[in-house]
Amino acid sequence: MFLVDHKKMRFKYKLNLINLWNGLNCKIEITKH
């Protein structure tokens, strides 16, 4: 149970990082133009 929960948390954490990264890239693209 704990291990499964831990995996879910790590997955969510990775998704959040990806979302943040994409958001930063979008902002940079907008400021470029």
Secondary structure, 3 states (H helix, E strand, C coil): CHHHHHHHHHHHHHHHHHHHHHHHHHHHHHHHC
